[in-house]
Amino acid sequence: MANERPIDRLKARAKTLKHETYALYLAVREPGVPWYAKALAALVVGYALSPIDLIPDFIPILGYLDDLVLIPAGIALAVKLIPAETLAACRTRAETELAGRKLTSKTAAAVVILLWLLVLGLVARAIFL
């Protein structure tokens, strides 16, 4: 492990985040999870799986801030709110169901696009009124 390359560690971390995201997706559908945990997990999963970022990646530094900080922080908070037994079962399911699948969500992309349109509309209104 001491001779592990940084890129290998990043790949392992990305795989872990992918599995955690899918486990949260499964937890949102579980009846024993409190509503506030479901709401936060749904927001995190929707944003993580959206192919469109709220802050585009081409913006220097800020573009990657969501991928490096916001998503892992959201996952960590959601994990703390979900009962341990439920989360363990969801992690096990995620591990078996994810084999080779790519995670994206067209619904989440639509929500992000609508948010951007709302922001643009508010900015246009502020400028022209």
C-alpha positions in Angstrom: 0.0 0.0 0.0 2.9 2.4 0.7 4.0 2.1 -2.9 0.5 2.8 -4.2 0.4 5.6 -6.8 -1.7 8.7 -6.2 -3.8 8.0 -9.3 -4.6 4.6 -7.9 -5.7 6.1 -4.6 -7.9 8.6 -6.5 -9.5 5.8 -8.6 -10.2 3.8 -5.4 -11.7 6.9 -3.8 -13.9 7.6 -6.8 -15.1 4.0 -6.8 -16.0 4.3 -3.1 -17.9 7.5 -3.7 -19.8 5.8 -6.6 -20.8 2.9 -4.3 -21.8 5.3 -1.5 -23.9 7.4 -3.9 -25.8 4.3 -5.1 -26.2 3.1 -1.5 -27.8 6.5 -0.7 -30.0 6.1 -3.8 -31.2 2.8 -2.4 -31.6 4.2 1.1 -34.0 6.9 -0.2 -36.4 4.1 -1.1 -36.2 2.4 2.3 -39.2 2.9 4.6 -37.1 3.0 7.8 -35.2 6.1 6.8 -36.3 9.4 8.3 -37.8 11.9 5.9 -35.1 14.5 6.4 -32.4 11.9 5.7 -34.3 10.9 2.5 -34.5 14.5 1.4 -30.8 15.2 1.9 -29.8 11.9 0.3 -32.1 12.5 -2.7 -30.5 16.0 -3.2 -27.0 14.6 -2.9 -27.7 11.6 -5.2 -29.5 13.8 -7.7 -26.6 16.3 -7.9 -23.9 13.6 -7.9 -25.6 11.7 -10.7 -26.4 14.7 -12.8 -24.2 15.0 -15.9 -24.5 18.7 -15.5 -22.8 20.5 -12.6 -24.2 23.6 -10.9 -20.7 25.1 -11.2 -19.3 24.1 -14.6 -15.9 22.3 -14.5 -14.3 24.8 -16.9 -14.4 27.5 -14.3 -11.0 27.4 -12.7 -10.9 26.0 -9.2 -14.6 26.5 -8.4 -15.6 24.1 -11.1 -14.1 21.2 -9.3 -15.0 22.4 -5.8 -18.4 20.7 -6.0 -16.8 17.4 -7.1 -14.1 17.5 -4.5 -15.9 19.0 -1.5 -19.6 19.4 -1.8 -20.5 15.9 -3.0 -18.3 14.0 -0.4 -19.5 16.4 2.4 -23.1 15.8 1.4 -22.6 12.0 1.3 -20.9 12.1 4.7 -23.8 14.1 6.2 -26.5 11.9 4.7 -24.7 8.7 5.8 -24.8 10.0 9.4 -28.5 10.5 9.2 -29.4 7.1 7.9 -29.8 4.2 10.4 -26.7 2.0 10.4 -28.5 -1.3 9.7 -30.3 0.2 6.7 -27.2 1.8 5.3 -25.2 -1.5 5.7 -28.0 -3.4 3.7 -28.0 -0.7 1.1 -24.2 -0.8 0.8 -24.3 -4.5 0.3 -27.0 -4.2 -2.4 -25.0 -1.4 -4.1 -21.9 -3.6 -4.2 -23.7 -6.4 -6.0 -25.9 -4.2 -8.3 -23.2 -1.8 -9.5 -21.0 -4.3 -11.4 -19.9 -2.3 -14.5 -22.8 0.2 -14.5 -22.4 3.9 -15.2 -24.4 6.2 -12.9 -26.2 9.1 -14.5 -29.6 10.6 -14.2 -31.5 12.5 -16.9 -34.0 13.7 -14.2 -31.2 15.2 -12.2 -29.8 16.9 -15.3 -33.2 18.4 -16.0 -33.4 19.8 -12.4 -29.9 21.4 -12.7 -30.9 22.9 -16.1 -34.0 24.3 -14.5 -32.0 25.8 -11.6 -29.6 27.4 -14.1 -32.5 28.9 -16.0 -34.0 30.2 -12.8 -30.8 31.8 -11.8 -30.4 33.3 -15.3 -33.9 34.6 -15.1 -33.3 36.2 -11.8 -30.1 37.8 -13.0 -31.8 39.1 -16.1 -34.7 40.5 -14.1 -32.3 42.3 -11.7 -30.4 43.8 -14.6 -33.3 44.9 -16.7 -35.7 46.1 -13.9 
